[in-house]
Amino acid sequence: MTMNDSVVNQSDKKNRFLETLRSGVLLGDGATGSFLFELTGRLSERNHVYEALNVDNADLVRQVHLAHLQAGAMALKTNTFGANTPTLERLGIHGRTGELNRAGVRLARESISTFSASERGAAQERFVLGSVGPVSGAIKSVEQAYGEQFEALLAERVDALVFETFESLDHATAIVRLARSLPNCPPIILHMAISQRGREGKWNIDPAEYVRRALEAGASVVGVNCCAPWEAEAFIRTVKTAPEVVSGSVMLSAMPNAGGFERIGHRYMSRVNPEFMGRLARTLSEDGARLIGGCCEVHDGHIREMDGFLKSRRSAVEVGSITTGQLTPAGSAEKRGNGPFSKKLFNDEFVVSVEMLPPRGTGPRQLTNKAEIVRTLADGGLADAIDVTDGSRGIPLMPPGDLIQSMKDIVGDSITDRIEFITHFTARDLNLMAVQSRLIGYHARGIHNVLFVTGDPPKMSPTYPRSTAVFDLDSAGMIRLTHNRLNAGVDFGGQSLGRQADPKTHFTIGTGFEPEALDTKGELAKLERKLAAGADYVMTQPAFDMAALSSLADVRNHARIIVGVLLLTSYAHAERFAQVPGVRVPQEIFDRFAAFDSDEDQLKVGLELAIAQSRRIRADGWAGLYLMAPATPHLVADVISGMRA
């Protein structure tokens, strides 16, 4: 290969990396250092320098890289964070700077090649980011400190340089300028470890100034790492409207730590688990971050969740509305015949729906118990609908259509004529063709009310076979296709559903909303898109703090909103839900439970709270109640009766 060929290839690769970021979100890896600590139980120290493992124990570093790749990472940081000359000399390693940096790049590339040769790893390009960390203590010059490291990383043609965990903006921009002055320098990613301090949340480095100066120095991507997740989120939100970002002159990145401890009730705990990081990744991407990954204590489990949640926001199918010669989509007059829930809904009467979780196993008693609940609710006229979840929490359960059919078989048509079944429908499990097929099957079986949700990524135990999510469509896409196509008598491709005079389906269409989502503004924007796509009603997740419903003040003027209430059974139950990302349980609820020691008394408190919430929802003029009592289905009738008393 000639020198000219090398330059051309490097330029092409550089462009591909930046174009990948411009075209969508790229998921990076997690922390290398804390992962090595987890594997070895030793900190980076003399005779056990993490960067020296690139040569002295390459298999260990390769294990970290492969774990991140298998979790979904598309870019690997090299194990060279501290492989600058002053740091290595301080740790007793002299003269190995070039060797360890070159080995770090080669290990990352070898790991990508190994993974790409597997069935799961094929057909997608992955990138190597040369990791450069700060030097502690005084240095003579940035050239003396970093020159040899830069020379080695560039010689191995990394796809980008990522400068991590810098705390001095002057120092960081000086290093960026040094790297940018070198021939064949790849794109530069600059990460500062900035933070918010005090009650006012004042930044130790002004975010706007940081972005401006980083761009002036020559960085193509600017972001944060080694900070709390909420600081990363706040930074991205703060700078996403900066002129440099809006113009596309610089792109944003975030690689936060796996959180920190805080007082929750009477314990010090961290709310940050893999699912939290997954939801955070989705929020960061929606706010404009193009490169997302993790820093300290973010390992392959977190990256896997981040990958799943990012996929849940990538709809592969663009869905348009009907433009030529098709029937008008089914309207409220046709949908009223779907059952008592739909009839009341379109007549603007208060509706009650009770959630039912499908069974996970084969015990016949599970079905008969659920059928008894259906009978009780129908015979007493307590509920207008039973809504059946679809793989709730991303675990494998009986499909909702099968449970509904089982309920119909057990209780008979005389009961089901008095209560409507709603099937939740997640986009996670089925591709485009299968979505249409299942909906046609539902319609033929008399299941005419569908609540569309994008769904959580699969979550199974470590012993369960690895399952991937599909996400051909998001919830808005499924709503639009059902309303504009099936409910207008044509399939997803525009072909007629039959030769009869009216081949239309007439699904009543629902969707979900999280009142206490981490990104309320983004959640409202998505809700408006789903309503515009054709949703007839909205079911919210539980709002333990009723003030959270104020975010729907404008939406409720043009949408039927059915508010969720979850029956809490104890103080411990409330604690578990308080740790769910985006859920807030007010302190007064904990205080109510804490006043009683016995399980029986705490259950009474939970029942009283659910009745009070339900009464308020009805009194405040919401369209209906969506009652969830997964742990105590036998108390559903008590809540509804108490609401109406």
Wavefront OBJ file of the C-alpha trace (Angstrom):
o trace
v 0.000 0.000 0.000
v 1.358 3.417 -0.972
v 1.259 6.430 1.301
v -1.378 7.999 -0.940
v -3.571 4.907 -0.590
v -3.195 5.098 3.173
v -4.308 8.721 3.199
v -7.306 7.981 0.986
v -8.362 5.036 3.133
v -7.991 7.060 6.306
v -10.071 9.870 4.842
v -12.772 7.447 3.715
v -12.896 5.850 7.134
v -13.082 9.232 8.833
v -15.960 10.246 6.634
v -17.785 6.983 7.263
v -17.535 7.463 11.021
v -18.882 11.004 10.919
v -21.557 10.117 8.385
v -22.668 7.247 10.613
v -23.179 9.729 13.433
v -24.989 12.156 11.166
v -27.352 9.458 9.933
v -28.391 8.196 13.360
v -27.326 7.227 16.868
v -24.178 5.157 17.363
v -23.958 3.077 20.534
v -20.523 2.935 22.094
v -19.234 0.589 24.767
v -19.052 0.889 28.522
v -16.158 1.257 30.928
v -12.986 -0.730 30.408
v -11.269 0.101 33.694
v -14.109 -0.794 36.067
v -14.817 -3.928 33.991
v -11.181 -5.013 34.396
v -11.456 -4.330 38.116
v -14.561 -6.526 38.260
v -12.734 -9.325 36.440
v -9.462 -9.140 38.379
v -10.340 -7.585 41.734
v -7.268 -5.343 41.408
v -6.976 -1.649 40.734
v -4.591 -0.346 38.107
v -1.309 -0.151 40.020
v 2.356 -1.020 39.760
v 2.778 -4.585 38.456
v -0.872 -4.526 37.340
v -1.277 -1.532 35.034
v -4.511 -1.871 33.062
v -2.982 -0.499 29.848
v -0.102 -2.989 30.108
v -2.649 -5.813 29.923
v -2.903 -5.051 26.193
v 0.345 -7.017 25.879
v 0.727 -8.865 29.179
v -2.797 -10.365 29.300
v -4.450 -9.611 25.959
v -7.184 -12.225 26.427
v -8.543 -10.323 29.420
v -8.910 -7.095 27.440
v -10.346 -9.032 24.524
v -12.964 -10.470 26.907
v -14.107 -6.950 27.825
v -14.345 -5.864 24.182
v -16.275 -8.962 23.115
v -18.738 -8.601 26.005
v -19.549 -5.063 24.877
v -19.860 -6.093 21.226
v -22.189 -8.956 22.117
v -24.299 -6.480 24.092
v -24.751 -4.275 21.013
v -21.861 -1.780 21.045
v -20.945 -0.434 17.621
v -17.830 1.470 18.696
v -15.048 0.339 21.034
v -12.760 2.595 23.044
v -9.206 1.282 23.147
v -7.697 0.271 26.474
v -5.300 3.201 26.312
v -6.923 5.756 28.631
v -3.801 6.123 30.792
v -1.235 5.099 28.172
v 0.471 8.488 27.989
v 4.171 8.778 28.764
v 4.033 10.617 32.157
v 1.369 8.302 33.590
v 3.128 5.115 32.511
v 6.458 6.336 33.873
v 4.848 7.178 37.213
v 3.575 3.574 37.360
v 7.057 2.212 36.724
v 6.671 1.504 33.015
v 9.321 3.181 30.889
v 9.567 3.086 27.142
v 6.339 1.173 26.434
v 4.016 4.010 25.398
v 4.056 3.245 21.691
v 3.883 -0.533 22.205
v 0.839 -0.422 24.521
v -1.114 2.044 22.402
v -0.536 0.090 19.200
v -1.505 -3.134 20.962
v -4.656 -1.481 22.337
v -5.866 -0.569 18.859
v -5.039 -3.987 17.444
v -6.928 -5.737 20.251
v -10.047 -3.697 19.573
v -9.843 -4.419 15.845
v -9.224 -8.121 16.433
v -12.244 -8.269 18.744
v -14.419 -6.609 16.102
v -13.156 -9.058 13.452
v -13.903 -12.025 15.715
v -17.395 -10.773 16.484
v -18.108 -9.766 12.881
v -17.362 -13.323 11.784
v -20.246 -14.537 13.953
v -23.838 -14.677 12.743
v -24.923 -11.825 15.029
v -22.014 -9.603 14.122
v -22.129 -9.713 10.356
v -22.952 -6.939 7.882
v -22.499 -3.927 10.137
v -19.483 -1.655 10.384
v -18.003 -1.013 13.787
v -15.486 1.599 14.820
v -12.384 1.881 17.008
v -11.982 5.014 19.127
v -8.505 5.754 20.434
v -8.937 6.582 24.131
v -6.815 9.371 25.602
v -7.118 10.416 29.238
v -5.739 13.347 31.245
v -2.361 13.458 32.916
v -2.384 14.077 36.648
v 0.157 16.541 37.950
v 2.347 19.035 36.154
v 3.708 18.399 32.677
v 6.368 20.229 30.694
v 4.217 20.429 27.567
v 1.294 18.670 25.918
v 3.681 17.547 23.163
v 5.941 15.834 25.675
v 2.982 14.221 27.464
v 0.949 13.051 24.485
v 3.154 13.113 21.409
v 4.212 9.462 21.499
v 0.691 8.249 22.302
v -0.816 10.225 19.407
v 1.860 8.925 17.057
v 1.033 5.306 17.925
v -2.759 5.695 17.765
v -2.618 7.475 14.414
v -0.153 4.933 13.039
v -2.749 2.225 13.744
v -5.393 4.399 12.010
v -8.047 4.646 14.704
v -11.421 5.812 13.391
v -11.548 8.660 15.906
v -9.698 9.974 18.932
v -11.779 10.250 22.096
v -10.373 12.524 24.799
v -12.033 11.416 28.048
v -12.586 12.724 31.573
v -10.871 16.085 31.166
v -11.679 18.664 33.834
v -9.685 21.673 32.573
v -11.109 23.234 29.429
v -7.834 25.039 28.723
v -5.871 21.784 28.992
v -8.386 19.849 26.893
v -8.537 22.358 24.049
v -4.733 22.555 23.960
v -4.577 18.784 23.460
v -7.269 18.917 20.773
v -5.231 21.557 18.915
v -2.118 19.409 19.159
v -3.884 16.379 17.734
v -5.562 18.427 15.012
v -2.168 19.727 13.871
v -0.916 16.205 13.122
v -1.112 14.782 9.590
v -3.955 12.340 8.934
v -5.663 13.169 12.237
v -9.039 11.390 12.461
v -12.177 13.043 13.910
v -11.817 14.155 17.511
v -14.369 13.484 20.250
v -13.901 15.627 23.336
v -15.483 14.539 26.621
v -15.344 16.713 29.708
v -16.168 15.409 33.189
v -18.313 18.419 34.007
v -20.796 18.508 36.859
v -23.559 20.527 38.488
v -23.021 21.839 42.001
v -25.172 23.349 44.717
v -28.926 23.620 44.936
v -29.024 25.813 41.852
v -27.240 23.159 39.797
v -24.493 25.534 38.666
v -22.098 24.023 36.140
v -18.395 23.915 37.001
v -17.778 24.607 33.291
v -20.268 26.630 31.262
v -21.761 24.188 28.706
v -22.230 26.786 25.957
v -18.661 28.060 26.286
v -17.389 24.479 26.323
v -19.118 23.610 23.044
v -17.935 26.811 21.366
v -14.299 26.437 22.420
v -14.185 22.716 21.626
v -15.361 23.396 18.082
v -12.859 26.226 17.667
v -10.067 23.878 18.785
v -11.069 21.297 16.180
v -13.397 18.763 17.848
v -16.085 17.190 15.663
v -18.024 15.643 18.556
v -18.439 17.249 21.984
v -19.925 15.720 25.094
v -19.548 14.489 28.653
v -18.356 11.378 30.414
v -17.603 10.251 33.967
v -20.579 12.190 35.328
v -23.938 11.236 36.822
v -26.638 10.149 34.350
v -28.827 13.118 35.255
v -25.912 15.490 34.616
v -25.380 13.976 31.171
v -29.073 14.419 30.416
v -29.023 18.015 31.659
v -25.932 18.811 29.576
v -27.417 17.468 26.345
v -30.653 19.374 26.930
v -28.726 22.547 27.716
v -26.559 22.564 24.582
v -28.839 20.953 21.999
v -30.065 24.428 20.958
v -26.567 25.936 20.830
v -25.855 27.511 17.405
v -22.902 25.176 16.826
v -25.134 22.134 17.381
v -28.161 23.391 15.460
v -25.987 24.220 12.453
v -24.482 20.726 12.480
v -20.942 22.058 12.973
v -20.551 19.789 15.986
v -22.371 16.671 17.184
v -23.160 15.657 20.761
v -22.083 12.670 22.830
v -22.792 11.359 26.328
v -21.124 8.527 28.248
v -22.171 8.856 31.912
v -21.331 6.673 34.886
v -23.789 4.145 36.268
v -25.125 6.701 38.755
v -24.512 7.365 42.404
v -26.071 6.778 45.780
v -28.894 8.909 47.156
v -31.273 8.700 50.099
v -34.440 6.832 49.127
v -36.740 6.487 52.117
v -34.485 5.387 54.969
v -31.844 3.764 52.752
v -28.957 4.940 50.608
v -29.486 3.359 47.219
v -28.912 3.953 43.549
v -31.873 4.184 41.202
v -29.538 3.405 38.328
v -29.795 -0.148 37.032
v -29.384 -1.450 33.454
v -32.999 -0.590 32.598
v -32.510 2.965 33.854
v -29.486 3.336 31.577
v -31.521 1.935 28.699
v -34.265 4.491 29.163
v -31.663 7.222 29.595
v -30.028 6.250 26.291
v -33.377 6.587 24.572
v -33.933 10.016 26.148
v -30.432 11.191 25.216
v -30.967 10.114 21.613
v -34.283 11.953 21.433
v -32.562 15.091 22.709
v -29.956 14.917 19.961
v -26.996 12.895 21.260
v -25.391 11.002 18.375
v -22.766 8.955 20.234
v -23.945 7.281 23.431
v -22.145 4.893 25.747
v -21.043 4.545 29.336
v -18.224 5.274 31.738
v -17.487 3.976 35.255
v -19.451 0.837 36.228
v -21.345 0.749 32.920
v -20.716 -2.769 31.649
v -22.211 -5.162 29.119
v -25.549 -5.540 30.951
v -26.134 -1.795 30.772
v -25.028 -1.627 27.131
v -27.460 -4.431 26.246
v -30.359 -2.476 27.745
v -29.195 0.710 26.034
v -29.092 -1.125 22.712
v -32.604 -2.462 23.232
v -34.104 0.891 24.170
v -32.387 2.658 21.282
v -33.797 0.075 18.884
v -37.257 0.683 20.333
v -37.084 4.215 18.954
v -35.846 3.300 15.481
v -38.804 2.635 13.235
v -37.600 1.008 10.030
v -40.856 1.663 8.200
v -42.112 5.049 7.093
v -45.901 5.031 7.038
v -47.918 7.506 5.039
v -51.633 8.184 4.896
v -54.039 7.030 2.198
v -53.869 9.152 -0.916
v -55.894 7.407 -3.603
v -59.306 5.851 -3.982
v -59.691 3.921 -0.715
v -62.618 3.849 1.675
v -62.861 6.334 4.521
v -61.433 4.774 7.724
v -63.990 3.315 10.128
v -65.406 5.974 12.444
v -67.025 6.132 15.853
v -70.409 4.888 14.591
v -68.852 1.602 13.496
v -66.548 1.310 16.501
v -69.373 1.692 19.039
v -70.372 -1.861 18.183
v -67.049 -3.268 19.390
v -68.343 -3.596 22.958
v -69.459 -1.705 26.070
v -66.101 0.054 26.487
v -66.127 1.426 22.921
v -69.794 2.377 23.166
v -69.256 4.405 26.346
v -65.989 5.839 25.073
v -67.519 7.314 21.920
v -70.577 8.458 23.862
v -68.231 10.392 26.185
v -69.235 8.346 29.237
v -66.823 7.378 32.027
v -65.199 3.995 31.299
v -63.442 1.488 33.543
v -60.818 -0.950 32.295
v -59.012 -3.507 34.449
v -55.557 -4.760 33.507
v -54.916 -8.504 33.325
v -51.485 -10.107 32.999
v -51.277 -13.342 30.967
v -49.754 -16.354 32.721
v -46.127 -17.356 32.267
v -46.539 -21.058 32.915
v -48.928 -23.932 32.239
v -50.946 -24.249 35.439
v -54.656 -24.531 34.517
v -55.658 -22.888 37.789
v -54.180 -19.608 36.553
v -56.734 -19.488 33.738
v -59.707 -20.420 35.881
v -58.772 -17.781 38.473
v -58.585 -15.120 35.775
v -61.888 -16.283 34.304
v -63.495 -15.879 37.719
v -62.333 -12.254 37.808
v -63.898 -11.692 34.386
v -67.209 -13.162 35.605
v -67.198 -11.019 38.748
v -66.567 -7.800 36.848
v -69.107 -8.580 34.126
v -71.869 -9.838 36.436
v -71.537 -6.822 38.717
v -71.294 -4.329 35.863
v -68.117 -3.104 37.510
v -65.861 -2.807 34.471
v -66.379 -2.071 30.799
v -63.200 -3.762 29.619
v -60.410 -6.156 30.491
v -57.125 -5.084 28.921
v -54.530 -7.817 28.497
v -50.845 -6.911 28.463
v -48.416 -8.104 25.789
v -45.108 -9.379 27.146
v -45.222 -6.891 29.997
v -41.772 -5.842 31.277
v -40.193 -7.607 28.296
v -40.617 -11.156 29.617
v -42.210 -14.123 27.803
v -45.888 -14.536 28.716
v -48.855 -16.105 26.969
v -49.840 -13.946 23.963
v -52.782 -11.687 24.846
v -54.963 -12.980 22.001
v -54.605 -16.540 23.303
v -55.558 -15.488 26.833
v -58.594 -13.600 25.544
v -59.714 -16.635 23.557
v -59.250 -18.822 26.639
v -61.380 -16.428 28.694
v -64.104 -16.515 26.035
v -64.026 -20.313 25.950
v -64.309 -20.578 29.743
v -66.891 -17.900 30.559
v -68.991 -18.027 27.369
v -70.468 -15.385 25.076
v -73.150 -14.318 27.557
v -70.409 -12.843 29.739
v -68.166 -11.466 27.018
v -71.063 -9.577 25.458
v -71.116 -7.514 28.657
v -67.390 -6.770 28.859
v -64.986 -5.786 26.089
v -61.512 -7.238 25.730
v -58.618 -4.937 24.863
v -55.386 -6.490 23.672
v -52.129 -4.636 24.173
v -49.923 -4.961 21.099
v -46.171 -4.410 21.299
v -43.988 -3.606 18.305
v -41.062 -5.465 19.859
v -41.748 -9.020 18.744
v -43.112 -8.933 15.194
v -41.953 -7.666 11.832
v -44.207 -5.666 9.517
v -45.870 -8.660 7.855
v -46.518 -10.404 11.163
v -48.106 -7.264 12.633
v -50.662 -7.193 9.820
v -51.284 -10.947 10.047
v -51.910 -10.829 13.788
v -54.291 -7.873 13.472
v -56.318 -9.649 10.780
v -56.434 -12.685 13.049
v -57.616 -10.586 15.985
v -60.396 -9.072 13.913
v -61.586 -12.503 12.784
v -61.669 -13.681 16.426
v -63.774 -10.744 17.574
v -60.945 -8.857 19.254
v -61.664 -5.358 17.987
v -59.945 -3.100 20.515
v -56.147 -2.803 20.362
v -53.814 -0.675 22.485
v -50.497 -0.175 20.689
v -47.238 0.242 22.611
v -43.670 0.162 21.347
v -42.708 -2.159 24.190
v -39.638 -2.730 26.326
v -36.647 -4.727 25.052
v -36.590 -8.435 25.983
v -35.563 -9.100 29.591
v -34.865 -12.682 30.492
v -32.847 -14.404 33.185
v -29.174 -15.213 32.467
v -30.164 -18.831 31.820
v -32.741 -17.905 29.167
v -31.757 -18.096 25.461
v -30.776 -14.716 24.054
v -33.706 -13.009 22.336
v -33.556 -10.015 20.013
v -36.149 -7.298 19.506
v -37.596 -6.519 16.065
v -39.068 -3.010 16.229
v -39.937 -2.720 12.530
v -42.563 -0.244 13.712
v -43.044 1.986 16.698
v -46.456 2.510 18.285
v -47.225 5.542 16.108
v -46.464 3.535 12.987
v -48.771 0.688 14.029
v -51.555 3.137 14.870
v -51.237 4.880 11.513
v -51.244 1.614 9.547
v -54.241 0.260 11.446
v -56.249 3.475 11.115
v -55.292 4.513 7.575
v -55.029 1.067 6.032
v -56.834 -1.794 7.784
v -59.677 0.367 9.085
v -60.004 1.710 5.520
v -60.234 -1.723 3.932
v -56.730 -2.180 2.530
v -53.641 -4.015 3.734
v -50.369 -2.339 4.621
v -49.374 -2.390 0.959
v -52.591 -0.741 -0.223
v -54.335 -3.867 -1.593
v -58.013 -4.470 -0.796
v -58.758 -6.741 2.163
v -61.613 -8.417 0.304
v -64.127 -8.272 -2.533
v -67.108 -7.660 -0.264
v -68.815 -4.267 -0.279
v -67.077 -3.186 2.929
v -63.780 -5.005 3.646
v -62.775 -2.605 6.431
v -61.754 -3.611 9.920
v -63.158 -1.393 12.657
v -60.593 -1.488 15.446
v -60.935 0.854 18.374
v -57.367 2.116 18.720
v -55.604 2.942 21.976
v -52.151 4.099 22.992
v -50.166 4.710 26.176
v -48.597 7.653 27.982
v -46.179 8.002 30.922
v -47.175 11.069 33.009
v -43.960 10.898 35.027
v -41.595 10.115 32.163
v -38.034 11.400 32.441
v -38.649 13.506 29.332
v -42.185 14.851 29.720
v -41.851 17.230 26.787
v -40.705 14.440 24.491
v -43.416 12.103 25.772
v -46.084 14.718 25.015
v -44.709 15.228 21.510
v -44.908 11.472 20.885
v -48.448 11.391 22.240
v -49.530 14.117 19.834
v -48.020 12.137 16.942
v -49.948 9.041 18.006
v -53.208 10.946 18.314
v -52.656 12.472 14.878
v -52.002 8.971 13.531
v -55.503 7.858 14.577
v -55.544 6.817 18.245
v -59.042 6.937 19.780
v -58.010 6.916 23.437
v -55.012 7.090 25.759
v -54.270 4.943 28.807
v -51.702 6.392 31.176
v -49.240 4.594 33.365
v -49.985 5.033 37.086
v -49.502 8.534 38.472
v -49.021 8.276 42.226
v -48.582 12.043 42.309
v -51.781 13.326 40.698
v -50.056 16.631 39.960
v -48.149 14.823 37.210
v -51.381 14.729 35.192
v -51.178 18.496 34.774
v -48.887 17.891 31.797
v -51.985 16.602 29.964
v -54.022 19.760 30.536
v -53.965 20.766 26.874
v -54.195 17.245 25.461
v -57.344 16.301 27.374
v -59.260 18.981 25.461
v -59.064 16.888 22.287
v -58.329 13.347 23.501
v -60.038 10.716 25.661
v -57.589 10.026 28.489
v -58.045 7.066 30.797
v -55.894 7.500 33.889
v -53.944 4.650 35.418
v -54.179 3.697 39.093
v -51.977 0.996 40.605
v -53.071 -0.676 43.826
v -50.034 -0.631 46.135
v -50.057 -3.352 48.763
v -47.333 -2.310 51.214
v -44.426 0.001 52.006
v -42.050 -2.449 50.296
v -44.280 -2.527 47.200
v -44.179 1.280 47.041
v -40.378 1.210 47.383
v -40.043 -1.152 44.414
v -42.146 1.088 42.188
v -40.285 4.193 43.344
v -37.153 2.699 41.752
v -38.777 2.353 38.330
v -37.316 5.041 36.018
v -39.728 7.936 35.641
v -41.992 6.944 38.556
v -42.352 9.153 41.612
v -44.046 7.953 44.779
v -44.734 10.958 47.049
v -43.350 10.859 50.577
v -46.844 11.130 52.045
v -47.686 7.717 50.597
v -44.652 6.190 52.322
v -45.702 7.934 55.526
v -49.190 6.417 55.290
v -47.764 2.905 54.962
v -45.092 3.469 57.624
v -47.767 4.220 60.216
v -48.736 0.516 60.254
v -46.633 -2.589 60.893
v -48.892 -5.449 59.855
v -49.286 -6.588 56.243
v -53.047 -6.527 56.632
v -53.136 -2.910 57.767
v -50.730 -1.812 55.021
v -52.924 -3.530 52.437
v -55.904 -1.544 53.746
v -53.882 1.641 53.286
v -53.154 0.683 49.692
v -56.832 -0.017 49.064
v -57.853 3.338 50.548
v -55.281 5.161 48.415
v -56.473 3.455 45.212
v -60.122 4.257 45.980
v -59.279 7.889 46.730
v -57.289 8.224 43.490
v -60.077 6.606 41.473
v -62.697 8.928 42.964
v -60.602 11.950 42.144
v -60.074 10.796 38.540
v -63.821 10.489 38.106
v -64.571 13.769 39.858
v -61.981 15.633 37.788
v -63.719 14.671 34.563
v -61.172 12.315 33.019
v -62.482 9.884 30.407
v -61.992 6.814 32.542
v -60.077 4.644 35.015
v -57.383 2.138 34.079
v -56.979 -0.048 37.163
v -53.872 -2.166 37.755
v -53.684 -4.647 40.615
v -51.246 -7.371 39.490
v -50.526 -8.578 43.028
v -54.124 -8.410 44.331
v -56.631 -8.992 41.500
v -59.230 -10.098 44.068
v -59.417 -6.503 45.346
v -60.275 -4.953 41.966
v -64.009 -5.115 42.660
v -63.481 -3.397 46.034
v -61.650 -0.479 44.407
v -64.303 0.039 41.737
v -67.175 -0.309 44.208
v -65.432 2.119 46.547
v -64.991 4.625 43.737
v -68.707 4.538 42.953
v -69.855 4.685 46.580
l 1 2 3 4 5 6 7 8 9 10 11 12 13 14 15 16 17 18 19 20 21 22 23 24 25 26 27 28 29 30 31 32 33 34 35 36 37 38 39 40 41 42 43 44 45 46 47 48 49 50 51 52 53 54 55 56 57 58 59 60 61 62 63 64 65 66 67 68 69 70 71 72 73 74 75 76 77 78 79 80 81 82 83 84 85 86 87 88 89 90 91 92 93 94 95 96 97 98 99 100 101 102 103 104 105 106 107 108 109 110 111 112 113 114 115 116 117 118 119 120 121 122 123 124 125 126 127 128 129 130 131 132 133 134 135 136 137 138 139 140 141 142 143 144 145 146 147 148 149 150 151 152 153 154 155 156 157 158 159 160 161 162 163 164 165 166 167 168 169 170 171 172 173 174 175 176 177 178 179 180 181 182 183 184 185 186 187 188 189 190 191 192 193 194 195 196 197 198 199 200 201 202 203 204 205 206 207 208 209 210 211 212 213 214 215 216 217 218 219 220 221 222 223 224 225 226 227 228 229 230 231 232 233 234 235 236 237 238 239 240 241 242 243 244 245 246 247 248 249 250 251 252 253 254 255 256 257 258 259 260 261 262 263 264 265 266 267 268 269 270 271 272 273 274 275 276 277 278 279 280 281 282 283 284 285 286 287 288 289 290 291 292 293 294 295 296 297 298 299 300 301 302 303 304 305 306 307 308 309 310 311 312 313 314 315 316 317 318 319 320 321 322 323 324 325 326 327 328 329 330 331 332 333 334 335 336 337 338 339 340 341 342 343 344 345 346 347 348 349 350 351 352 353 354 355 356 357 358 359 360 361 362 363 364 365 366 367 368 369 370 371 372 373 374 375 376 377 378 379 380 381 382 383 384 385 386 387 388 389 390 391 392 393 394 395 396 397 398 399 400 401 402 403 404 405 406 407 408 409 410 411 412 413 414 415 416 417 418 419 420 421 422 423 424 425 426 427 428 429 430 431 432 433 434 435 436 437 438 439 440 441 442 443 444 445 446 447 448 449 450 451 452 453 454 455 456 457 458 459 460 461 462 463 464 465 466 467 468 469 470 471 472 473 474 475 476 477 478 479 480 481 482 483 484 485 486 487 488 489 490 491 492 493 494 495 496 497 498 499 500 501 502 503 504 505 506 507 508 509 510 511 512 513 514 515 516 517 518 519 520 521 522 523 524 525 526 527 528 529 530 531 532 533 534 535 536 537 538 539 540 541 542 543 544 545 546 547 548 549 550 551 552 553 554 555 556 557 558 559 560 561 562 563 564 565 566 567 568 569 570 571 572 573 574 575 576 577 578 579 580 581 582 583 584 585 586 587 588 589 590 591 592 593 594 595 596 597 598 599 600 601 602 603 604 605 606 607 608 609 610 611 612 613 614 615 616 617 618 619 620 621 622 623 624 625 626 627 628 629 630 631 632 633 634 635 636 637 638 639 640 641 642 643 644 645
